[in-house]
Amino acid sequence: MPKVSVVIPAYNSMAYLPTTLETVFAQTFTDFEVLIINDGSSDNIVEWVSGLTDARIRLISQDNQGLTGAHNTGVMQAQGEYIAFLDADDLWEPSKLEKQVSCLDQNPEVGLVDTWVMLVDETGKSTGTVLKTNAEGNVWKQIIQCPTVVCGSSPLVRNACFQEVGLFDPEMGGSSDWDMWIRIASRYSFALIKEPLTLYRQHRSSMSKNCDRVFRENQSVIEKTFKSVPPEWQNLKQRAYALVYLYLAWRALDNRNYEQAIYYRQQAYNSDPQVIYSKSGISQKFAILVTRFFGASGLDGVRNISRALRRNVLALIP
């Protein structure tokens, strides 16, 4: 039996999947199986996989069920003690699995081990942005307010967690992973590898432009979660909504919808005024002002300069 099952949902992903799979087989830890979940693709994924010779690969084809359905198929078919999820367009650093497996082996109370995340562009080049979290140990109070696992390709999870808390909830739509990590955090500790071992690819085709739908999915998680939150923590519900609204204001800016960004930022303020004075909230205010006076192209210019500076700084770090 393999130690790790790597679950890769794939829907018309052949533009990126071969490169993604290369980073799996470049891992320094090699005791794994790869489950590629063909979720109703119309590309040549079946023919491509049939030409691969590594016996650790299994292709599982199904009618299109979306990301949640593909994740659940992977969990049900996984034979490994640990399960890693990897989107078909994301990438891993070579030592990712080795470090995460070692962490779970040495800490039986930990159910999930996460990593920091590096944002990369469509070509796989670093944007200079590293998404860092310090959420480890008992993270339940943190994670019910906002996702502490910021990328679905970063966590390694004990298979036993799914035996205990169940499968991903399809009613949560695109936020089913947040719901799952909340459920696991209610019973297990989390651990964290403070290195950017996961590379999260940014491209406009992967970003939902339907902010209202994203809000409804996040709302489903918040309402479901706070049904079981102790009375003394119920005040965190409004902060959870405020953080969702703040995130959606950023998403609206990415979608070049200035008016929608203003609307969501105001909703964030109405839910919990403190969030707009956070680092993210202050940066967002600056981004909105730039957009107001110089347009979306002006904001793109500022971002490009910022990314270039960050890349140069990272290049100086040994």
N, C-alpha and C positions, 0 to 999 in steps of 0.2 A: 504494500500500500504506500502511495506517495505521502510525504510529509505535508506538502502544500498542494492545494488545488488552485490554479489561476483561472479565474472566470472572466472571459472576454466577450461581452455582448457585441454583436456585429450586425449592423443594418446598412447595407450599401456603403461599406467602409473601406473598400479596397484601395482607395487613394492613400490611406494611412496605415492600414492593418499590417502590411509586411514589415514596415519600419518598427511599428509597435512590438511585433512578435520578435524581431531581432533583439530588442532590449530585454526581453524575457530570457532568451537563450544566451544572452551575455551575462546573466546573473552568476555571481560567484557561488551561490547556493543552487544546487542542481537537482535536489530530490523533490521534483514537482511533476504534476500533470497540468496540461493546458486544455481547458474546455472552451472551445470557440462556439458560442451560441449564435447560430445563423438565424436571426429573427425575421425570417421572411424576405431575405434580400433578393434583389433581381439582378445583381451583378454576377461576376464569375467566381464567387467565393468557393463554391463546391469544387469546381475544377482546380482552382488554385490549391486548396487544402489537399486534394487528392494527389497532388504532385509533391507534397512534403513527405519526407522520409522519417522524421523523428517520431518514434513510437509513443512519445509522451503526449502527442497531440490527439485530441478527440474533437470531431466536429459533430455538433448536435443541431439539427435543423428543425425548425418549428414554424407554424404560421405566425405572422407578426403579432406580438403581444406587448410591444413597448419595452422600455428598459427594465421596468419592475418585473414583468413576466420573464424576461431573459435572465435577470438576477436570480429569480426563484428557481428557474430550471437549472441554473448552475449550482445553486445550493443543494438542490435535491439530488443532483447527479455527482456531486463532489465526493471523492473518496478520501481526501486528505484530512489530516488532523487540524490543519489551519486552512483558511480560505482567503485568497487575495482577489480583489476585484480590479480590473484594468479596462478602462474605456478604450475602444479600438483606435483612438487617435492620440492617446497619451503615451508617455514614455517613462521608463525607470532608469535610475542610475544602477550600475552593476552590483553594488553592495546592499541594495535595498532589502531583498528578502533575507539575506544572511543576517543582517543586524536585527530585523524584526523577529525572525525565528528564534534567535538567541535570546531576545527579550522575553518572548512568551515561554520558552523552555525554562528560563530561570525565575519566572514570576507567575506561578500557577493561579494567583488571584486576579491576574489581568486577563480581560476578555478581548481587548482590542488594543493594538499598538499602531499609532499613527506616525506620520513624518511631516516635516515641513515641505512646502510645495514651491517649485520654481515655475513662473509663468514663461511660456515660450510662444513664439509666433507660429504661423502656418508652416514655416520651413523647419521648425524645431530649434530656432535660434533664441537664446535667452532674451527676454525683455528687460532684464535687470531687476525684476520684482520678485521678491521671495515672500510668500504668504506664511507668516509665522504664528504659531499658537503656543501658549504655555499650558494648555489644558491637559493635565495628567492627574492620576489618582482618582479620587471621587469627583467626577466632573458633572454629575447630574444637575446640580443647581445652575451651572454655567450653560449646559447644553440645552436646557429647556428654554433658555432665553434666545439663543442663536446657535447655529451649527458650529461646533468646534472642529469637526472634521470638514475641511473646506473643499476637499476634492475626493470624489468617489473612487479614484485610483490609488489613493494613499494608504488606506487601512489594511492591516492583516488581522483576521478575526478567527477566534477559536470556532471550529465547527460545532462544538458543544453549545455555544451561545444560541445558535439557531434551533438546536434541539429544545432549548429551554424557552426562548421567547417567540418562536415561530418564524414564519417567512415574512418577506417584505409585503406591506399592505398596499394592494393596488388602488384602494380608495384614496390614498395620499398622492397619487399621480407622481409628478416629478420630484416631490418632496418625500418620497417613501424612504430614501436613505436617511434623511434627518430623523424621521420617525423611528427607524430601526436603531440608529445609534443611541437615541434617547432610551429606548427599551433595554438595550444592552447595558447602558450606563446606570440604569436603575438597579442592576444586579451585579455588575462587575466593575473593577477599576480599569482605567485606561492608562496606557503608557505612551511615551512620545520619544521618537528619535529626532533630536534637534539638529537635523541636517536636511537640506532640500534634495531628498532622494526621489521625489516624484516630480515629473515634468508635465505640467498641465497646459495643453495646447489651446491657444486662443485664436479663434477664427469666427467671423461673423455668421457663417452658416450653422455654427454650433450653438449660437446664442438665441434663445427664444425672444422674439420681439413682442410677445403677448404678455405684457406685465400684469394685466388683470388676471390672466390664468395663473401666472406664477403666484400672485397674491392669494388666490383662492386655494391653491395647493398648500401654501404655507399656513394659511388660516385653518385648514383642516387639521394640520399637525398640532397647532397651538390649542385649538379647541379640544381635540382628543386628549392631548397631554394634560391640560390643566383640569380635567375632570378628576384626576387622581393626585393632584398636587396638594400638599398640606395647606390648611387655611393661612398659616403665617407666611407662606410664599406666594399667595394668590396675587399680591401686588406686582409680582414679576411679569404677570401676563401682559400688562400694558407696555412694559419695556420690551417684551418679545415682539409685540406688534410694531413698536417704534423702530426697532432694529430692522424688521422686514421692510417697513416703509423707506427707511434710509437706504437699504440695499436697492430697492426698486427705483429710487431716485437716481442712483448711479446707473442702473440698467437703462433707464429712460434717456439719460445723457448719452450713453453708448449708442442708443437707437436714434440719436439726434432729435429727440422729442423734448424740447426745452420746456414747454408748458406742462407736460406730464411730470417732468422732473420737479418743477416747482410745486405741483400738486402733492406728489408723494412726500416731498420734504416738509410741507405744511402738515400733512397727516402724521408724520413722525413727531413733529413738534407738539401736535395736539395729544398724541398718545403718551409721550414722555419728553418734555422739553430738554432734559439733560443730554439726550443722545446727539443733538445737533451741536453741542459744545465738545463732543469727543474729537479725537484726532481726525477720524473719518468725516465727521460732520463739518469740521472747519475746512478740511481740504475740499469737501463738496461745495461749500459756499464759494470758495475761490473759483472752482470749476464752473459754477453757475454764472458767476460774474464775468469770467472770460467768455463764456458762450453768449451771454447777453450783449456784450460790447463788440466782440470779434467774430461771433458765429461759431458753428461747429468746427469749421476749418481752423479757426484760431485755437480752439481747445485741442484739436489734433496736433497742432504745431507745438504747443506747450508740452503735451504728453510725449511727443517724439524727442524733444530736448531732454525731458526728465528721464526717459528711458535710456537715452544715450549716456547721460551722466551716470546713471546707476550701473550700466554695463561697464563703463570705464572704471568705476570704483571697484566692482567685483573682480575685474581683471587684475587689479593691483593686489588683491588678497591672495596669499600663497595657498 
